[in-house]
Amino acid sequence: MGTLSRRELAALVDEATVDTYDEHEEVSALFAAVEENLAVPFGTSVLGVEVTVRGVDLSRDGRIVALCTRGGFRQAIGLLDLPLPDPAPDGAEWVEAYRYYWAQ
């Protein structure tokens, strides 16, 4: 990841949030973009443990989370904290745009 410039990331955020009025709507719009574009499932490693990302969700506290599984266990991991594999799955540019949005 990290292949997009700040200008490209800002353009993605602008594309997703063009018709929004507040932070809640912006996050909801970014969630929709991530959900529609991120190719799941994909594998990644969280704290040295291999997991499968099965999807994304919007948590009650307004964060986008990755829905991760390993065996019979499930865990929601904040998208800001989720390590992406190399190569990244299709649509990962929206994860990068979401991270850019929160870094501003």
For each residue, the residues with C-beta under 8 A, 3 or more apart:
1: 84 88 92 95 96
2: 96
3:
4: 8 9 12 93 96 97
5: 8 9
6: 9 10 100
7: 10 11
8: 4 5 11 12
9: 4 5 6 12 13 96 97 100
10: 6 7 13 14 100
11: 7 8 14 15
12: 4 8 9 15 16 33 93 94 96 97 100
13: 9 10 16 17 30 97 100 101
14: 10 11 17 18
15: 11 12 18 33
16: 12 13 26 29 30 32 33 94 97
17: 13 14 20 25 26 29 30
18: 14 15
19: 29
20: 17 25 26 28 29
21: 25
22: 25 26
23: 26 27
24: 27 28 62
25: 17 20 21 22 28 29
26: 16 17 20 22 23 29 30 101
27: 23 24 30 31 58 62 63 64
28: 20 24 25 31 32 58
29: 16 17 19 20 25 26 32 33
30: 13 16 17 26 27 33 34 64 94 97 98 101
31: 27 28 34 35 56 58 64
32: 16 28 29 35 36
33: 12 15 16 29 30 36 37 94 97
34: 30 31 37 38 56 64 79 91 94 95 98
35: 31 32 38 55 56
36: 32 33 91
37: 33 34 90 91 93 94
38: 34 35 56 89 90 91 92 94 95
39: 42 89 90 91
40: 53 54 55 56 89
41: 52 53 54 55
42: 39 52 53 85 89
43: 50 51 52 53 85
44: 50 51 53 82 83 84 85
45: 48 49 50 51 83 85
46: 49 51 68 75 77 82 83
47:
48: 45
49: 45 46 70
50: 43 44 45 70
51: 43 44 45 46 68 69 70 75 77
52: 41 42 43 68 69 70
53: 40 41 42 43 44 56 66 67 68 82
54: 40 41 67 68 69
55: 35 40 41 66 67
56: 31 34 35 38 40 53 64 65 66 67 79
57: 64 65 67 76
58: 27 28 31 62 63 64 65
59: 62 63 64 65 76 78
60:
61:
62: 24 27 58 59
63: 27 58 59 78 79 80
64: 27 30 31 34 56 57 58 59 78 79 98
65: 56 57 58 59 76 77 78 79
66: 53 55 56 76 77 78 79 82
67: 53 54 55 56 57 74 76
68: 46 51 52 53 54 74 75 76 77 82
69: 51 52 54 73 74 75
70: 49 50 51 52 73 75
71:
72:
73: 69 70
74: 67 68 69
75: 46 51 68 69 70
76: 57 59 65 66 67 68
77: 46 51 65 66 68 81 82
78: 59 63 64 65 66 81 82
79: 34 56 63 64 65 66 82 95 98 99
80: 63 98 99 102
81: 77 78
82: 44 46 53 66 68 77 78 79 95
83: 44 45 46
84: 1 44 88 89 92 95
85: 42 43 44 45 88 89
86:
87:
88: 1 84 85 92 95
89: 38 39 40 42 84 85 92
90: 37 38 39
91: 34 36 37 38 39 94 95
92: 1 38 84 88 89 95 96
93: 4 12 37 96 97
94: 12 16 30 33 34 37 38 91 97 98
95: 1 34 38 79 82 84 88 91 92 98 99
96: 1 2 4 9 12 92 93 99 100
97: 4 9 12 13 16 30 33 93 94 100 101
98: 30 34 64 79 80 94 95 101 102
99: 79 80 95 96 102 103
100: 6 9 10 12 13 96 97 103 104
101: 13 26 30 97 98 104
102: 80 98 99
103: 99 100
104: 100 101
